Amino acid sequence: MRGNREPSVNTVLTPDGEARLTFTVRKLRYANTSYSTCVRTAEPVAETPSVLRMLRGAGFSGFVAVQTKLDNRTGQHKLIEINPRFGANFRILSRMAIRAGVNLALLTIRASQGYDDGGVRPARLPIGLHGVSPVEDLSTYRVFNRLRSAAAEPDNPPPSRSRFLHSMARTYLRPTTSFDAVWHGLLRDPSSAVASYRRTLTEIQRDRVEFIPWGELC
């Protein structure tokens, strides 16, 4: 299943399987195989109801991210893995959720412990929210230049340099774009923020050629 379309179904479940929040994330740019630097909320994939039934049947609760990949042969999204935890994207997702008035961490704690929210409707994240990790995102261009001359996958050919840069520019010009939580921590606790960025950049800058940094672009 080669290609660049890897939407993830994200949900917050109570111990009884009630979905307090469900949303789809598409990855626009990557820094490595498990580390996206720019994402957006998108329309639910057709398999979302099946994903939720699977998670309920398996007894999951709290925050769960189900990674999928579009199979170009069938047009269906196939399961890659289930992550019953906050992943690397949480640094971006938490700020996107706050923009929509949702405290994702608090919602997860309340849901996972089975608190009754008094019949409040499930929380929602609007489609079209963008989130980016500015410092790490700059590294995607470095990776792009390094890999663009390498052998491309047939289903994921490299875009032109101008398209890649145009996609980055559009991200930062969108009024719906939120910067990651570490970026917002630069003024409050600059030493911790710099240390966090340094750790991720060290991992990103390793010579790993199996990943493609251009995702779905904008």
C-alpha angles and dihedrals in degrees: 000000000000122000143083105267109104110151118179127213109221123191142166112218134189119223086261092056098254111151108226092178133008126177141155123235125198120196116229100179135013135203092192139343095288100026121077119184100192128036140163136201111249144180115295115267116241091249094060096103090050091049092053092048090051093051093047091049091051092050099243120165136176121028115349128177117196112197118209138176129211112245104214090201095062105016089235129124111241126205117258102171146323119237113192092191144058108284134195090287091065090084086064100031094054092059092044089052092049088055087058093047096256123127097208096189094049092044090053093050093049094045096046091051092048099244113174109236092197099252094306111164115255114275118256137206115208118242113250100040111143127206130187140179100219101198096046092040090064088062091062090072090054090050091045092056092048095050101035092084093047123094107287126221111250093235095044110041116177116263122232117275091247092054092049092050091044090054091052092048093050090052094058095042095054114105089215094061119113124194119228125269094253090057090054089051094059093092097039098045110002096173093055092044093050090047091051093051091046092056094050094043090052089056093044094051095058114110101259112152100177095086132075117217102201101075113173094324119206 
